[in-house]
């Protein structure tokens, strides 16, 4: 079975470089350099309808074990990446759409933080359709690097190793 990597976001130029599109943009930025042949999917539907495109590739609960969803996460500070498996959507409509379409939560998620961090560690939730500022670039670069390294580790050494390496950052 081949890995299916899905970058969630919205289609159309007006959504490029928005916070909601980091999953899509990060996947496209690192997919060509991955160590294994994978299927790369950036749904042509809007975020909240992503499941219909994913369902075309993931036709069983067993196949979902080879599914990786990359998406924005309002609950994580910008620059942070967390890998999870078998967890709920936490209210993310794109993730909910995928779970509804494939009828399982047992797949891998790369959660990419998009929120500003306030003093004390709390996050200030931004407009998800807002664009990043030039001052966000160093955090975005760190997050892209973590996503790329996490995918490489996942594909070569497995989920447990990828989670251990990336989630401790």
Backbone torsions as a table, in degrees:
resi	resn	phi	psi	omega
1	UNK	NA	138.6	-177.9
2	UNK	-96.1	146.3	175.9
3	UNK	-66.2	142.0	173.2
4	UNK	-118.5	115.6	179.9
5	UNK	-105.8	126.3	-175.6
6	UNK	-121.6	124.3	175.4
7	UNK	-102.8	112.0	-178.6
8	UNK	-79.7	144.7	178.9
9	UNK	174.4	-173.2	177.8
10	UNK	-109.3	140.7	177.8
11	UNK	-75.9	155.1	176.0
12	UNK	108.4	142.1	-177.0
13	UNK	-59.9	-31.3	-177.2
14	UNK	-65.6	-14.5	179.1
15	UNK	-100.9	-4.9	177.9
16	UNK	-58.9	138.3	176.6
17	UNK	67.3	17.0	173.1
18	UNK	-88.1	160.1	-179.1
19	UNK	-61.8	-34.8	-177.8
20	UNK	-68.5	-17.7	-175.8
21	UNK	-100.5	10.3	-176.7
22	UNK	-62.3	-35.3	179.5
23	UNK	-60.5	-48.7	179.6
24	UNK	-62.3	-49.7	-175.1
25	UNK	-69.4	-39.3	178.1
26	UNK	-65.4	-41.1	179.4
27	UNK	-62.6	-46.0	179.9
28	UNK	-63.5	-33.7	-178.9
29	UNK	-69.5	-30.1	-174.5
30	UNK	-114.0	-7.3	-173.4
31	UNK	-62.3	-36.4	-175.2
32	UNK	-69.4	-19.4	-177.0
33	UNK	-101.4	9.6	-176.8
34	UNK	-73.7	150.0	-173.7
35	UNK	-77.7	-5.7	179.1
36	UNK	-134.9	158.7	175.0
37	UNK	-73.0	128.1	-179.6
38	UNK	-135.6	162.5	170.5
39	UNK	-93.5	125.9	179.8
40	UNK	-108.3	125.1	-177.7
41	UNK	-126.8	125.8	169.5
42	UNK	-121.7	99.2	-172.8
43	UNK	-52.4	141.9	177.6
44	UNK	-84.8	1.5	178.1
45	UNK	-93.6	167.2	173.6
46	UNK	-72.7	158.2	-174.1
47	UNK	-43.6	-49.0	-173.0
48	UNK	-71.0	-6.0	179.3
49	UNK	-118.3	16.0	-174.6
50	UNK	-58.8	-30.7	-176.8
51	UNK	-58.4	-32.9	-178.3
52	UNK	-63.9	-36.9	176.9
53	UNK	-74.3	-39.4	-179.0
54	UNK	-64.7	-38.6	-179.0
55	UNK	-58.3	-27.4	178.9
56	UNK	-65.6	-24.6	-177.8
57	UNK	-105.5	-28.0	-177.3
58	UNK	-112.2	99.8	-172.8
59	UNK	-104.1	1.2	179.6
60	UNK	-152.7	162.5	176.1
61	UNK	-61.8	-37.2	178.2
62	UNK	-62.7	-43.5	179.5
63	UNK	-63.2	-30.2	-179.6
64	UNK	-63.2	-21.8	178.1
65	UNK	-65.1	-16.7	178.7
66	UNK	-106.6	17.5	-179.4
67	UNK	-100.3	134.9	175.7
68	UNK	-127.4	122.6	178.0
69	UNK	-107.6	127.7	173.9
70	UNK	-106.6	127.6	-178.2
71	UNK	-153.5	163.0	176.9
72	UNK	-72.2	151.7	178.6
73	UNK	-138.5	114.1	-179.9
74	UNK	-67.7	-21.1	-176.2
75	UNK	-86.8	-2.3	179.6
76	UNK	-114.6	142.5	177.1
77	UNK	-69.0	150.4	177.0
78	UNK	-52.1	134.1	180.0
79	UNK	97.6	-12.3	-178.7
80	UNK	-94.1	139.0	174.6
81	UNK	-129.6	132.3	176.2
82	UNK	-128.0	137.8	177.1
83	UNK	-103.9	132.4	178.0
84	UNK	-135.8	162.5	179.7
85	UNK	-142.4	133.1	172.9
86	UNK	71.5	21.8	-179.4
87	UNK	-104.1	162.4	178.9
88	UNK	-71.4	175.1	-174.1
89	UNK	-77.3	-16.6	-176.2
90	UNK	54.7	31.5	176.9
91	UNK	86.6	-0.3	180.0
92	UNK	-74.4	116.5	-173.5
93	UNK	-65.0	-34.8	177.3
94	UNK	-66.2	-42.4	177.9
95	UNK	-66.3	-41.3	177.0
96	UNK	-59.2	-40.7	179.2
97	UNK	-62.3	-42.8	178.5
98	UNK	-64.2	-47.9	-178.6
99	UNK	-61.0	-39.6	178.5
100	UNK	-65.3	-38.9	-177.6
101	UNK	-72.6	-38.4	-175.3
102	UNK	-100.3	-4.1	173.1
103	UNK	61.0	34.9	175.4
104	UNK	-160.5	156.2	171.9
105	UNK	-103.4	0.3	-175.5
106	UNK	-86.7	76.1	174.3
107	UNK	-150.4	170.7	-174.8
108	UNK	-95.6	138.9	175.7
109	UNK	-124.4	135.5	168.8
110	UNK	-104.0	107.0	-178.1
111	UNK	-92.9	118.7	-173.7
112	UNK	-109.0	115.7	-177.7
113	UNK	-65.4	138.4	-179.3
114	UNK	-128.9	3.3	-174.4
115	UNK	-99.2	152.7	175.0
116	UNK	-75.2	144.7	178.7
117	UNK	-98.3	129.3	177.8
118	UNK	-94.3	168.6	175.8
119	UNK	-59.1	140.5	-179.3
120	UNK	91.0	-1.5	174.7
121	UNK	91.7	-8.8	178.1
122	UNK	-69.9	158.5	178.7
123	UNK	-108.9	145.4	175.2
124	UNK	-101.5	111.4	-174.1
125	UNK	-75.2	124.3	-177.9
126	UNK	-90.8	175.8	170.0
127	UNK	-71.8	119.1	-175.6
128	UNK	-65.5	-21.8	178.2
129	UNK	-92.9	3.8	175.3
130	UNK	-77.0	156.2	-179.6
131	UNK	-91.7	162.7	176.7
132	UNK	-78.7	155.0	178.3
133	UNK	-99.3	162.1	176.7
134	UNK	-56.4	-31.7	179.9
135	UNK	-70.9	-14.4	177.4
136	UNK	-81.6	-10.5	-169.4
137	UNK	-61.1	-38.2	-178.7
138	UNK	-66.5	-38.4	176.9
139	UNK	-67.8	-39.4	177.8
140	UNK	-63.3	-41.4	179.1
141	UNK	-62.3	-43.5	178.6
142	UNK	-63.3	-41.3	-180.0
143	UNK	-67.0	-42.2	177.1
144	UNK	-59.4	-41.6	179.0
145	UNK	-63.7	-44.0	178.2
146	UNK	-62.4	-41.5	178.6
147	UNK	-62.6	-47.2	-179.4
148	UNK	-61.1	-47.5	179.4
149	UNK	-64.1	-40.9	178.9
150	UNK	-61.9	-42.7	177.6
151	UNK	-65.4	-42.2	178.9
152	UNK	-61.0	-45.5	179.7
153	UNK	-65.0	-44.1	178.8
154	UNK	-56.2	-47.2	-175.1
155	UNK	-72.4	-25.5	-176.7
156	UNK	-106.0	-31.4	-174.0
157	UNK	-123.6	-6.4	174.9
158	UNK	102.3	168.7	-175.3
159	UNK	-64.6	-46.2	-176.6
160	UNK	-57.9	-45.2	179.9
161	UNK	-65.4	-42.5	179.8
162	UNK	-62.3	-44.6	179.5
163	UNK	-63.8	-42.8	-180.0
164	UNK	-60.7	-46.8	-175.9
165	UNK	-70.8	-45.5	-173.0
166	UNK	-82.7	-40.9	-174.9
167	UNK	-70.4	-17.1	179.7
168	UNK	-81.7	-10.8	-178.0
169	UNK	-74.9	NA	NA
